[in-house]
Amino acid sequence: MGVRDMKKLHYAAGLLLIIGLIYIGYTFFLDEKIKADQEHVIMALGDSLTYGVGDRHEEGYVGQLEKISESESSNKNYKINNYGIPGQESEGVIKQLANPTISEKVNEADYIILFIGTNDLRTSLGGDFQTINQAAIKKGKKDYLDNVDDILKSIRMVDHDVPFIVVGLYNPFPNDDRLDEILDDWNHDLKETVSNYSSITFVPTDDLFQDKTKKDYFSDSLHLNDKGYRLIANRISEEI
């Protein structure tokens, strides 16, 4: 084989190598693009229960949802932006959405989850869930539902179509029949408020903890542990 033939061979081999590298790079880029296209961005709004207080792994239901999406048996892929703030009431979510940075995230979301109201309820019950004052409870519920309605309107003004999940409240004291009645009333009216909007689903949670040993699912008197949050994550995942 002559020198000229060797040069041609080296040139051909180099060309094939370059083509191969381009192909591998394009394939990687395409795979990443497909993954990105399949990824669902979720915006989670709420209080300490969205933030994940009580979970020893500091994940809450948000982290549990991500775990579900990462499991081999799941065809779902979630990227969740967690905007839960411990201690927040429904009025706080309205203030969050007035922030242009937060409002812009609504446009980027494929799903929105709202889990708010536990602190509204606690305030109307004297801060300890034990003070039963019917006038305070009635006013607290009205203010809460008005705020939820404002939240839903605010989000619909930014994005008319984004699917939305509103998570119902649970009773942190499942053996308290008086609190059960109050929770049933708040959840009933919350569901009615949600039903006025399209593409918004009400997801109940109170039934998840009925007839269960509290210490197995709660980290303290109010907040859930990882096992409790997993129940909520599984329930939400069924709707996404």
PyMOL commands that set and color helices and strands:
alter all, ss='L'
color gray80, all
select helices_A, chain A and resi 3-38+48-51+60-70+90-97+100-108+118-124+134-158+177-194+206-209+214-217+226-237
alter helices_A, ss='H'
color red, helices_A
select strands_A, chain A and resi 40-46+78-84+111-115+164-167+200-203
alter strands_A, ss='S'
color yellow, strands_A
deselect
rebuild
show_as cartoon
